[in-house]
């Protein structure tokens, strides 16, 4: 590959790398058994999908805070309890978990896809 070809394809290469990293960083860090145990201990279950997705079906006891509202609505999530997040595929819950952790929340768990919990 020549230098000119490299620079022509550099944006595509960067996109592939970004998507690869996104895929590997959006894996759940809590399985169904761990989530059940956390919920039995009083964890807050947060569905980070859109209100429409939430209305079409959700896990009993979950509160709905869409991922794009997590930072603004963080006060609605009790800080003294563990937090368990889920969405449709795991990508939004991973993003929400990172947002909460960046804000200083330590006991945050990404359960990934809603289907992992049913």
C-alpha positions in Angstrom: 0.0 0.0 0.0 1.4 3.3 -1.0 1.3 6.4 1.2 -1.4 8.0 -0.9 -3.5 4.8 -0.7 -3.1 4.7 3.0 -4.3 8.3 3.4 -7.2 7.6 1.1 -8.4 4.7 3.2 -7.4 6.1 6.6 -10.9 7.3 7.5 -12.3 3.8 6.7 -9.6 2.1 8.8 -10.3 4.5 11.7 -14.0 3.7 11.5 -13.4 -0.1 11.5 -11.1 0.3 14.6 -13.7 2.5 16.4 -16.5 0.0 15.7 -14.3 -2.9 16.8 -13.5 -1.2 20.1 -17.1 -0.2 20.6 -18.1 -3.9 20.1 -15.6 -5.2 22.6 -16.4 -2.5 25.2 -20.1 -3.0 25.1 -20.2 -6.5 26.6 -22.2 -7.0 29.8 -20.3 -7.2 33.0 -23.1 -8.9 34.9 -24.9 -12.1 34.0 -28.5 -13.0 34.8 -27.6 -14.7 38.0 -25.6 -11.8 39.2 -28.3 -9.4 38.3 -30.9 -11.4 40.2 -28.7 -11.3 43.3 -28.1 -7.6 42.9 -31.9 -7.0 42.6 -32.6 -9.1 45.6 -30.2 -6.9 47.5 -32.1 -3.8 46.5 -30.3 -2.7 43.3 -32.0 -0.1 41.1 -32.8 -1.5 37.7 -32.6 1.1 34.9 -33.8 0.5 31.3 -31.9 3.0 29.1 -34.0 2.4 26.0 -36.4 5.0 24.5 -39.7 5.6 26.2 -41.4 3.9 23.2 -39.3 0.8 23.6 -39.9 0.8 27.4 -43.7 1.1 26.8 -43.6 -1.9 24.4 -42.2 -4.1 27.2 -39.7 -4.0 30.0 -38.6 -5.9 33.0 -40.8 -5.5 36.1 -39.5 -3.0 38.5 -37.3 -1.1 36.0 -37.3 2.6 35.7 -36.8 4.2 32.3 -34.1 6.7 31.8 -33.0 6.9 28.2 -29.3 6.8 27.7 -29.2 10.3 26.3 -30.8 11.6 29.5 -28.6 9.7 32.0 -26.4 12.6 32.9 -29.3 15.0 33.4 -31.4 12.6 35.4 -28.7 11.0 37.5 -30.3 12.3 40.7 -33.3 9.9 40.0 -31.0 6.9 40.6 -30.4 6.3 44.3 -26.7 6.7 45.0 -26.6 4.4 48.0 -27.7 1.3 46.0 -26.1 -0.7 43.2 -27.3 0.2 39.7 -28.1 -2.4 37.0 -28.5 -1.1 33.5 -29.9 -2.8 30.4 -31.1 -2.0 26.8 -31.8 -3.9 23.6 -28.3 -4.9 22.6 -26.0 -3.8 25.4 -24.4 -0.8 23.6 -26.6 1.9 25.2 -26.3 0.3 28.7 -22.5 0.2 28.3 -22.5 3.9 27.4 -24.8 4.7 30.4 -22.6 2.7 32.7 -19.5 4.6 31.5 -21.4 7.9 32.1 -22.3 6.9 35.6 -18.8 5.7 36.5 -17.3 8.8 35.1 -19.6 10.8 37.4 -18.2 8.9 40.4 -20.7 6.1 40.8 -18.8 2.9 41.7 -21.5 0.2 42.0 -22.7 0.2 38.4 -23.4 -3.0 36.4 -24.1 -3.4 32.7 -26.4 -6.3 32.2 -26.4 -5.8 28.5 -29.3 -6.9 26.4 -32.8 -7.2 28.0 -33.0 -10.7 26.4 -30.1 -11.7 28.7 -32.3 -11.1 31.7 -35.5 -12.9 30.7 
